[in-house]
Amino acid sequence: MKTSDFDYTLPEEFIAQVPLQDRAASKLMVLDRRTGRIVHDRFRNIPS
């Protein structure tokens, strides 16, 4: 794997400028390594 594999264009409006007041409400992308399935969730749900 090369670091260049992670080079991509990300529009500035997609980059958070200030943190959420409730940090646990932050969005999280979860990848199931066995199936390759991607789910969008919240940080507070990590234990489950």
N, C-alpha and C positions, 0 to 999 in steps of 0.2 A: 504494500500500500504506500502511496506517495502522498505528501501533503498537498500536492497539486490536485488530487482527487477531491479536495474540499474547497476548491476555488469556484465561486459562483457569484453572480450579481444578485445583490439583495437591496431592493429599493429602500431608501432611507425611512420612508413612512412605515415600513414593517419592523423597524428597530425601536424597542421601547426607549422612551426618553426619561421616564421617571418610574420608580418601582411602584407596584400596587400597594395600597395601604394594608390590605390583607394579603401578605406574601403567600399564604397557603392557597390563595385563589389563582396563582400563576398557572398558565397553561403548560401542558407537558405532552410531548408526543411519545407514545409508548410503542416499542417494536417487540413483537413476540418472535424471538429468534428461531423457534421451532417451525412456525408457520409462515413467517414473513408478514403477518398481519399488522397493520398500523392502526392504532387507536389514539384519538385525542382525548385527554383527560385533564384533571387538575392535580397539582402537586399534593394537595391534602389527601388524595386517594392512593398515594404510593404504598402504604402498608397493605392495601388490598390488591 
